[in-house]
């Protein structure tokens, strides 16, 4: 009997450690979902958690639709901040870091099917190439979006783009003049290529988002919104002076309950 109770107790402790369902729901704010790779991970990958299967991504979009969320873009948020047009009552933002070709192959068709907006943060020098910053020992290199795919996504009106630097270096470890170059050069070149303002910036590895001089440089480069990888939901209106926009990491091994907790509690796990 005591053994059974101990097992039950351990199971309950395990569940509450993983799922903080007992937290009160967060009301308001703008949940920003952070994805990387959509599809099936390559054999031998040591980064499986960064892959969300297309079927899971579809289920997540269904969840958003069925729960009344409206996927907004960076321009919508900018317009809301300027007082042009308020955000819808249950906004959500769907973001992808790095700009993998699998975003075009697997996410874009579903985003079109559901009519949902999203934002992809590009690494300028890797467009049309592969993720050369990455150590291929943990996973083979992957193909990145091409300019023609990017233009097609832009022209759909559903996908906006932001900067994720020139080379995906760790900004917290670079001299400040190189940080400034990564920020300004990628913004300039992406704007030139895509003929639209780069409103958003995402820090590679989330690094530098909490280093005062790096963050100041990002805002001074002219980005209106900077995105960290700190888990959580930033409130609306967002306090730009306080910290970069928080996001919700959507992991490949998340279930739908994790997804629900992320959106409603700002966190699915400890
Ligand atoms: Zn990245």
Boltz pocket constraint, residues with backbone or C-beta under 6 A from the ligand:
constraints:
  - pocket:
      binder: B
      contacts: [[A, 97], [A, 98], [A, 164], [A, 168], [A, 203], [A, 204], [A, 205]]
      max_distance: 6.0
